[in-house]
Structures are given as structure tokens and as C-alpha cells.
Amino acid sequence: MTNRRVSHPAWEDWISVIKPRILAENLFCAFAGYCLASGWNVEYSSLIFMMVGTTLLIASASMMNNYLDRFRDLNMARTRNRPLPSGRLKPGNVLVAGIVAGFVGLVVLLVFVNPLCMVLGLIGLLVYAVIYTAWLKPTSTWSTSVGGISGSMPPLIGYCSFSNELELGAWLLFFILFLWQPPHFWALGILKKEEYRAAGYPLLPVAKGVRRTKIQMLPYVAALFPVNYLLFDHNYVGRSYLIVSSILLIIWFSKCVNGLMTKDETKWAASNFRFSLYFLTMSFLMIMIDTALWRQIYG
């Protein structure tokens, strides 16, 4: 069977390299962070510029990720038709666009939001592009955990764009994302472990095996329980958030435990991966809803 190159309009390829689904998820979390800090007392200029700057930084990180991964992407079925490995976009153009987007995003945060958000954005960009993509992803099983630092920056930036300081609420949002990412991504890694093996990535399921990966998911998910409770205990959110997030966590933790006994690893991993997305989406949606209600009643 011969491989056929699929034709795509150039604009679709450029949208693809900024990873729009990941971009939307991160902006959703950044907005939730702003809501938690502000209690919906919105300062529209800071909110808009925070979202613009964060968008540019996430797009920059994604383009650099595509640039650095372009050769290994050829070895994975789900990535080999991306614009760079397939040759539809020139690597140099994507790299330059990524650098420009990152620079402009940092300037927007510095000038129109605050220096703290710019520093957080710079840390996120450097961790994702340099430490995660260029260094750890092709060399170490620690890539997923360390890379979680960059994925945890959007809600931190959103929160600090209003507060202009690293309060406890900001750190709790950071730790929700930081603890969520490894079990979420390892579920995908179990699903695609042979592709990651072919590409030469020492992802945990590849390097240590599926059972070790399942066991290692458990402490991450379990650690989310106290983090969620602290959000409630320190009056950042109300009881409705705590109830919904706790129920979701109990279900997710139960699914992880069941994974130790399941025989159909593919079905379990797909289900676990989907549910991790449900947990994150519903939890941050509840932060937005519950923050507004909590501040109206008690604020």
C-alpha cells in the first residue's frame, strides 16, 4: 500500500501547527484562573490582553514543538501527516513564526498586563520548548512530569493577571494542572505506546511498562483530593465545586484502580483518557460558576 500525501490549504496547516485543541483547553484554564482571582469583577483590558498574550505564547510553544519533533513525527502514524514531517510547511518559516509569536506574547503581557505574568509566560515557554521538547522528551521518562510545569502556567497567568501576586489560589490552580497532566498523558501513552516506541520516545509505558504506568497514575490522582479541598477550605470556591470535583475524582481514581485488574488495556486507557478530560473541563467550569455564586453570597 502506498502513502498518499493529503492536500491541505496553507491556512489549515498553519492552524494545525498551533494545535488549536490544546490552545483552546489552555485558554479555558487561563480564563478560569482569572475568574477565580477576580470573582467575576472583570477588568476587561487586563483580561483581553492576558488572553491575547497567552494565546501567542501557547501558539509559539506549539510551533516550536512541531519544529523540534518533525523528524520523530515521521515514525508515528498519528503525526506523520503533520505539516512539517509531510513537507507542506518549511521548518524555518515555522521556527521564525514561533519565535516572533513568543516575543510578541511576552511583550503584550509585560506592557499591558504585568511583569509577573510575563515571567510566568517565559518560564512556561522555555520549559515546554527547551527542557521538555528538546531535552527530556527524547531522553527521559521524567519528560511528562517536568513538562507539566509548562502546562500548568495558563491558569497561573490568568489568576496573576488580576491579582498581580502569587497567592495561594494561584498555586492551587497550578497544582491541579500539574497533578492532572501525567495520568492524563500516560493514558494516551498506553494507547499509543508502540508508536512512541517506534519514534524513540522513552515514555513511561514504553520504558517501564504498562503496569508500572498504571501504578504511577494513582498518587497523582490521589493528590488532587487535598488540592481540591484546599480551594474550598480557603474560601476560593463554595461547596458545589467541592462536591462536583470530589465525585469526579472518586470516579477517576476508581477507574485508575480498576486499570490494575483490567485485561482490555486499550479500552481502559481510552476510557481513562476521555474521563480525565471530563474531570478537567467540569472542574474548571465549576470554578467559573461557583466563584461567581460564592462571591455574590459571601463577598
LUMDRENZA-318644 format. One record per residue (C-alpha): x, y, z; residue in one letter. Coordinates in nm, 3 decimals. Layout:
REM residues N
east=X	north=Y	up=Z	resn=A
...
//
This chain:
REM residues 299
east=0.000	north=0.000	up=0.000	resn=M
east=0.143	north=0.338	up=-0.095	resn=T
east=0.116	north=0.650	up=0.120	resn=N
east=-0.070	north=0.936	up=-0.043	resn=R
east=0.009	north=1.291	up=0.051	resn=R
east=-0.310	north=1.463	up=0.154	resn=V
east=-0.353	north=1.814	up=0.019	resn=S
east=-0.435	north=2.086	up=0.272	resn=H
east=-0.483	north=2.460	up=0.226	resn=P
east=-0.189	north=2.654	up=0.369	resn=A
east=-0.407	north=2.828	up=0.627	resn=W
east=-0.521	north=2.491	up=0.762	resn=E
east=-0.160	north=2.383	up=0.801	resn=D
east=-0.072	north=2.698	up=0.993	resn=W
east=-0.370	north=2.649	up=1.221	resn=I
east=-0.262	north=2.289	up=1.271	resn=S
east=0.088	north=2.379	up=1.393	resn=V
east=-0.054	north=2.595	up=1.674	resn=I
east=-0.251	north=2.290	up=1.796	resn=K
east=-0.593	north=2.459	up=1.825	resn=P
east=-0.748	north=2.199	up=2.057	resn=R
east=-0.465	north=2.233	up=2.308	resn=I
east=-0.476	north=2.610	up=2.264	resn=L
east=-0.849	north=2.619	up=2.345	resn=A
east=-0.805	north=2.397	up=2.652	resn=E
east=-0.528	north=2.615	up=2.789	resn=N
east=-0.717	north=2.939	up=2.728	resn=L
east=-1.019	north=2.788	up=2.904	resn=F
east=-0.798	north=2.721	up=3.209	resn=C
east=-0.644	north=3.070	up=3.189	resn=A
east=-0.992	north=3.225	up=3.188	resn=F
east=-1.092	north=3.009	up=3.487	resn=A
east=-0.785	north=3.138	up=3.670	resn=G
east=-0.889	north=3.495	up=3.601	resn=Y
east=-1.241	north=3.422	up=3.724	resn=C
east=-1.111	north=3.269	up=4.047	resn=L
east=-0.892	north=3.571	up=4.122	resn=A
east=-1.144	north=3.837	up=4.022	resn=S
east=-1.469	north=3.681	up=4.137	resn=G
east=-1.609	north=3.800	up=3.804	resn=W
east=-1.522	north=4.161	up=3.884	resn=N
east=-1.385	north=4.181	up=3.534	resn=V
east=-1.129	north=4.439	up=3.423	resn=E
east=-1.177	north=4.389	up=3.052	resn=Y
east=-0.849	north=4.538	up=2.938	resn=S
east=-0.635	north=4.311	up=3.156	resn=S
east=-0.849	north=4.010	up=3.068	resn=L
east=-0.831	north=4.070	up=2.692	resn=I
east=-0.458	north=4.138	up=2.689	resn=F
east=-0.396	north=3.837	up=2.914	resn=M
east=-0.585	north=3.615	up=2.673	resn=M
east=-0.406	north=3.762	up=2.368	resn=V
east=-0.060	north=3.729	up=2.525	resn=G
east=-0.132	north=3.377	up=2.648	resn=T
east=-0.266	north=3.276	up=2.306	resn=T
east=0.054	north=3.394	up=2.138	resn=L
east=0.275	north=3.211	up=2.389	resn=L
east=0.085	north=2.884	up=2.356	resn=I
east=0.093	north=2.914	up=1.977	resn=A
east=0.467	north=2.982	up=1.996	resn=S
east=0.529	north=2.678	up=2.216	resn=A
east=0.326	north=2.457	up=1.982	resn=S
east=0.511	north=2.577	up=1.672	resn=M
east=0.847	north=2.516	up=1.838	resn=M
east=0.727	north=2.174	up=1.947	resn=N
east=0.628	north=2.093	up=1.588	resn=N
east=0.965	north=2.219	up=1.465	resn=Y
east=1.171	north=2.017	up=1.710	resn=L
east=0.964	north=1.698	up=1.674	resn=D
east=0.942	north=1.700	up=1.293	resn=R
east=1.182	north=1.410	up=1.234	resn=F
east=1.045	north=1.176	up=1.502	resn=R
east=0.691	north=1.260	up=1.391	resn=D
east=0.765	north=1.068	up=1.071	resn=L
east=0.769	north=0.746	up=1.275	resn=N
east=0.423	north=0.788	up=1.428	resn=M
east=0.102	north=0.721	up=1.238	resn=A
east=-0.089	north=0.997	up=1.414	resn=R
east=0.179	north=1.261	up=1.346	resn=T
east=0.349	north=1.175	up=1.018	resn=R
east=0.096	north=1.374	up=0.815	resn=N
east=0.151	north=1.691	up=1.014	resn=R
east=0.258	north=1.991	up=0.803	resn=P
east=0.630	north=1.972	up=0.888	resn=L
east=0.709	north=1.600	up=0.856	resn=P
east=0.495	north=1.583	up=0.542	resn=S
east=0.683	north=1.878	up=0.391	resn=G
east=0.384	north=2.108	up=0.345	resn=R
east=0.539	north=2.383	up=0.557	resn=L
east=0.903	north=2.486	up=0.569	resn=K
east=1.065	north=2.427	up=0.909	resn=P
east=1.244	north=2.763	up=0.903	resn=G
east=0.920	north=2.951	up=0.849	resn=N
east=0.752	north=2.774	up=1.140	resn=V
east=1.051	north=2.837	up=1.368	resn=L
east=1.059	north=3.208	up=1.285	resn=V
east=0.682	north=3.237	up=1.334	resn=A
east=0.713	north=3.062	up=1.669	resn=G
east=0.990	north=3.293	up=1.788	resn=I
east=0.801	north=3.605	up=1.675	resn=V
east=0.475	north=3.488	up=1.837	resn=A
east=0.656	north=3.414	up=2.163	resn=G
east=0.832	north=3.751	up=2.167	resn=F
east=0.513	north=3.945	up=2.093	resn=V
east=0.320	north=3.745	up=2.353	resn=G
east=0.579	north=3.826	up=2.621	resn=L
east=0.573	north=4.196	up=2.527	resn=V
east=0.193	north=4.204	up=2.547	resn=V
east=0.197	north=4.051	up=2.895	resn=L
east=0.476	north=4.282	up=3.012	resn=L
east=0.334	north=4.608	up=2.876	resn=V
east=-0.041	north=4.557	up=2.904	resn=F
east=-0.081	north=4.309	up=3.195	resn=V
east=0.209	north=4.293	up=3.444	resn=N
east=0.572	north=4.178	up=3.465	resn=P
east=0.480	north=3.876	up=3.679	resn=L
east=0.263	north=3.731	up=3.401	resn=C
east=0.543	north=3.790	up=3.153	resn=M
east=0.788	north=3.598	up=3.375	resn=V
east=0.540	north=3.312	up=3.418	resn=L
east=0.483	north=3.303	up=3.043	resn=G
east=0.857	north=3.296	up=2.975	resn=L
east=0.906	north=3.010	up=3.222	resn=I
east=0.625	north=2.814	up=3.057	resn=G
east=0.764	north=2.871	up=2.709	resn=L
east=1.121	north=2.776	up=2.799	resn=L
east=1.016	north=2.466	up=2.993	resn=V
east=0.797	north=2.342	up=2.709	resn=Y
east=1.025	north=2.420	up=2.416	resn=A
east=1.370	north=2.364	up=2.567	resn=V
east=1.350	north=2.143	up=2.876	resn=I
east=1.054	north=1.926	up=2.770	resn=Y
east=1.061	north=1.905	up=2.389	resn=T
east=1.430	north=1.944	up=2.310	resn=A
east=1.583	north=1.770	up=2.614	resn=W
east=1.364	north=1.537	up=2.820	resn=L
east=1.102	north=1.412	up=2.573	resn=K
east=1.354	north=1.216	up=2.362	resn=P
east=1.572	north=1.112	up=2.658	resn=T
east=1.383	north=1.058	up=2.985	resn=S
east=1.066	north=0.922	up=3.142	resn=T
east=1.063	north=1.240	up=3.352	resn=W
east=0.952	north=1.440	up=3.049	resn=S
east=0.581	north=1.407	up=3.128	resn=T
east=0.609	north=1.522	up=3.489	resn=S
east=0.853	north=1.807	up=3.424	resn=V
east=0.663	north=1.913	up=3.114	resn=G
east=0.360	north=1.952	up=3.338	resn=G
east=0.515	north=2.276	up=3.467	resn=I
east=0.455	north=2.449	up=3.133	resn=S
east=0.103	north=2.309	up=3.101	resn=G
east=0.020	north=2.449	up=3.446	resn=S
east=0.114	north=2.808	up=3.360	resn=M
east=-0.206	north=2.929	up=3.181	resn=P
east=-0.434	north=2.930	up=3.492	resn=P
east=-0.146	north=3.080	up=3.691	resn=L
east=-0.111	north=3.359	up=3.434	resn=I
east=-0.488	north=3.408	up=3.431	resn=G
east=-0.501	north=3.437	up=3.810	resn=Y
east=-0.200	north=3.669	up=3.837	resn=C
east=-0.322	north=3.895	up=3.558	resn=S
east=-0.580	north=4.014	up=3.812	resn=F
east=-0.403	north=3.960	up=4.145	resn=S
east=-0.051	north=4.060	up=4.032	resn=N
east=0.086	north=3.828	up=4.301	resn=E
east=0.135	north=3.456	up=4.356	resn=L
east=-0.136	north=3.392	up=4.612	resn=E
east=-0.235	north=3.051	up=4.742	resn=L
east=-0.524	north=3.034	up=4.494	resn=G
east=-0.281	north=3.066	up=4.205	resn=A
east=-0.064	north=2.785	up=4.337	resn=W
east=-0.363	north=2.558	up=4.391	resn=L
east=-0.467	north=2.604	up=4.029	resn=L
east=-0.110	north=2.531	up=3.926	resn=F
east=-0.106	north=2.207	up=4.122	resn=F
east=-0.442	north=2.093	up=3.982	resn=I
east=-0.297	north=2.111	up=3.630	resn=L
east=0.043	north=1.981	up=3.735	resn=F
east=-0.103	north=1.671	up=3.900	resn=L
east=-0.364	north=1.616	up=3.630	resn=W
east=-0.129	north=1.607	up=3.333	resn=Q
east=0.083	north=1.294	up=3.394	resn=P
east=-0.207	north=1.045	up=3.441	resn=P
east=-0.392	north=1.211	up=3.153	resn=H
east=-0.096	north=1.183	up=2.917	resn=F
east=0.012	north=0.838	up=3.035	resn=W
east=-0.333	north=0.705	up=2.940	resn=A
east=-0.268	north=0.830	up=2.588	resn=L
east=0.083	north=0.685	up=2.608	resn=G
east=-0.061	north=0.341	up=2.685	resn=I
east=-0.292	north=0.371	up=2.385	resn=L
east=-0.009	north=0.475	up=2.154	resn=K
east=0.288	north=0.305	up=2.319	resn=K
east=0.404	north=0.122	up=2.007	resn=E
east=0.404	north=0.448	up=1.809	resn=E
east=0.606	north=0.620	up=2.081	resn=Y
east=0.842	north=0.323	up=2.084	resn=R
east=0.888	north=0.348	up=1.707	resn=A
east=0.956	north=0.721	up=1.735	resn=A
east=1.220	north=0.661	up=2.003	resn=G
east=1.041	north=0.837	up=2.288	resn=Y
east=1.109	north=0.676	up=2.630	resn=P
east=0.760	north=0.748	up=2.757	resn=L
east=0.682	north=0.570	up=3.083	resn=L
east=0.465	north=0.293	up=2.927	resn=P
east=0.744	north=0.227	up=2.678	resn=V
east=1.039	north=0.239	up=2.919	resn=A
east=0.884	north=0.091	up=3.234	resn=K
east=0.579	north=-0.097	up=3.111	resn=G
east=0.204	north=-0.050	up=3.128	resn=V
east=0.153	north=-0.187	up=3.479	resn=R
east=0.419	north=0.043	up=3.626	resn=R
east=0.249	north=0.332	up=3.448	resn=T
east=-0.091	north=0.242	up=3.594	resn=K
east=0.055	north=0.226	up=3.944	resn=I
east=0.227	north=0.560	up=3.900	resn=Q
east=-0.101	north=0.726	up=3.796	resn=M
east=-0.254	north=0.657	up=4.138	resn=L
east=-0.057	north=0.902	up=4.358	resn=P
east=-0.108	north=1.185	up=4.109	resn=Y
east=-0.485	north=1.142	up=4.104	resn=V
east=-0.497	north=1.087	up=4.480	resn=A
east=-0.302	north=1.408	up=4.542	resn=A
east=-0.575	north=1.605	up=4.366	resn=L
east=-0.815	north=1.539	up=4.656	resn=F
east=-0.635	north=1.762	up=4.910	resn=P
east=-0.564	north=2.030	up=4.650	resn=V
east=-0.933	north=2.049	up=4.562	resn=N
east=-1.028	north=2.061	up=4.929	resn=Y
east=-0.786	north=2.347	up=4.996	resn=L
east=-0.960	north=2.557	up=4.731	resn=L
east=-1.280	north=2.516	up=4.932	resn=F
east=-1.119	north=2.538	up=5.274	resn=D
east=-0.960	north=2.876	up=5.192	resn=H
east=-1.287	north=3.017	up=5.056	resn=N
east=-1.184	north=3.040	up=4.693	resn=Y
east=-1.484	north=2.829	up=4.591	resn=V
east=-1.801	north=2.702	up=4.752	resn=G
east=-1.947	north=2.367	up=4.842	resn=R
east=-2.088	north=2.294	up=4.496	resn=S
east=-1.741	north=2.293	up=4.342	resn=Y
east=-1.610	north=2.066	up=4.616	resn=L
east=-1.896	north=1.817	up=4.572	resn=I
east=-1.875	north=1.801	up=4.192	resn=V
east=-1.495	north=1.783	up=4.175	resn=S
east=-1.479	north=1.523	up=4.454	resn=S
east=-1.734	north=1.298	up=4.282	resn=I
east=-1.540	north=1.324	up=3.957	resn=L
east=-1.215	north=1.247	up=4.136	resn=L
east=-1.362	north=0.943	up=4.310	resn=I
east=-1.477	north=0.810	up=3.972	resn=I
east=-1.139	north=0.882	up=3.811	resn=W
east=-0.942	north=0.726	up=4.097	resn=F
east=-1.170	north=0.419	up=4.084	resn=S
east=-1.108	north=0.387	up=3.711	resn=K
east=-0.733	north=0.402	up=3.774	resn=C
east=-0.757	north=0.129	up=4.039	resn=V
east=-0.969	north=-0.083	up=3.805	resn=N
east=-0.696	north=-0.046	up=3.547	resn=G
east=-0.471	north=-0.266	up=3.759	resn=L
east=-0.711	north=-0.554	up=3.706	resn=M
east=-0.842	north=-0.498	up=3.356	resn=T
east=-0.747	north=-0.726	up=3.070	resn=K
east=-0.852	north=-0.489	up=2.792	resn=D
east=-0.584	north=-0.223	up=2.832	resn=E
east=-0.674	north=-0.038	up=2.512	resn=T
east=-1.037	north=0.009	up=2.609	resn=K
east=-0.942	north=0.107	up=2.964	resn=W
east=-0.679	north=0.358	up=2.852	resn=A
east=-0.919	north=0.521	up=2.605	resn=A
east=-1.187	north=0.549	up=2.873	resn=S
east=-0.940	north=0.685	up=3.129	resn=N
east=-0.806	north=0.941	up=2.883	resn=F
east=-1.156	north=1.067	up=2.800	resn=R
east=-1.260	north=1.084	up=3.164	resn=F
east=-0.951	north=1.285	up=3.257	resn=S
east=-1.068	north=1.546	up=3.007	resn=L
east=-1.418	north=1.541	up=3.157	resn=Y
east=-1.271	north=1.594	up=3.503	resn=F
east=-1.061	north=1.892	up=3.399	resn=L
east=-1.335	north=2.056	up=3.192	resn=T
east=-1.608	north=2.013	up=3.452	resn=M
east=-1.382	north=2.114	up=3.742	resn=S
east=-1.272	north=2.438	up=3.578	resn=F
east=-1.624	north=2.509	up=3.459	resn=L
east=-1.738	north=2.468	up=3.819	resn=M
east=-1.464	north=2.709	up=3.929	resn=I
east=-1.615	north=2.971	up=3.698	resn=M
east=-1.973	north=2.903	up=3.810	resn=I
east=-1.905	north=2.853	up=4.177	resn=D
east=-1.671	north=3.150	up=4.209	resn=T
east=-1.944	north=3.381	up=4.084	resn=A
east=-2.204	north=3.236	up=4.322	resn=L
east=-1.965	north=3.223	up=4.618	resn=W
east=-1.855	north=3.585	up=4.579	resn=R
east=-2.213	north=3.707	up=4.533	resn=Q
east=-2.327	north=3.536	up=4.854	resn=I
east=-2.026	north=3.591	up=5.076	resn=Y
east=-1.819	north=3.859	up=4.904	resn=G
//
